[in-house]
């Protein structure tokens, strides 16, 4: 079985930019959940912000702790 097909699991996703690791749990296929994390982070990455809108966006809580970490890590 491929990892993408695994369901009902606990997973770890390491940050590419620091030593932190996000631990999550899903009942769905892991490939679907990881894809959702990637899609949300990429959507935030391509957003262009003014200084004020960037501060406002950083104060918002995203659907994913991974997205929260990724968007706050960038300066």
C-alpha positions in Angstrom: 0.0 0.0 0.0 1.3 3.5 -0.9 1.4 6.1 1.8 -1.1 8.2 0.0 -3.7 5.4 0.4 -3.2 5.0 4.1 -6.2 6.3 6.2 -7.0 6.5 9.9 -3.5 7.6 10.8 -1.3 10.0 12.7 1.3 11.7 10.5 4.3 14.1 10.8 5.3 16.8 8.3 8.7 18.5 8.9 9.1 22.1 8.0 11.5 22.7 5.1 12.8 25.9 6.6 13.4 25.0 10.3 13.5 22.1 12.6 9.8 22.1 13.6 7.6 19.2 12.8 3.8 19.3 12.6 1.9 16.2 13.9 -1.6 15.7 12.6 -4.3 13.0 12.5 -6.7 12.1 9.7 -9.4 9.5 9.1 -9.2 10.2 5.3 -6.6 9.1 2.8 -3.2 10.6 3.8 -2.5 11.7 0.2 -5.7 13.8 0.2 -4.9 15.5 3.5 -1.3 16.3 2.6 -2.5 17.6 -0.8 -4.9 20.0 1.1 -2.0 21.2 3.3 0.1 21.9 0.2 -2.7 23.6 -1.7 -3.4 26.0 1.2 0.2 26.9 1.8 0.7 27.5 -2.0 -2.3 29.7 -2.1 -0.9 31.8 0.7 2.5 31.9 -1.0 1.3 33.5 -4.2 -0.7 36.1 -2.4 0.7 39.6 -2.6 0.4 41.8 0.5 0.9 45.4 1.5 2.5 45.7 4.9 -0.9 46.3 6.5 -2.7 43.5 4.8 0.2 41.2 5.6 -0.1 42.0 9.3 -3.8 41.4 9.1 -3.3 38.1 7.3 -0.8 36.9 9.9 -3.3 37.5 12.6 -5.9 35.2 10.9 -5.9 31.6 11.9 -5.8 29.3 8.9 -7.5 25.9 8.5 -4.1 24.2 9.0 -1.3 24.7 11.6 1.1 24.0 8.8 -0.2 27.0 6.9 -0.1 29.1 10.0 3.6 28.2 10.5 4.5 28.6 6.9 2.9 32.1 6.5 4.3 33.4 9.8 7.8 32.1 9.0 8.2 34.3 6.0 9.3 37.9 6.4 
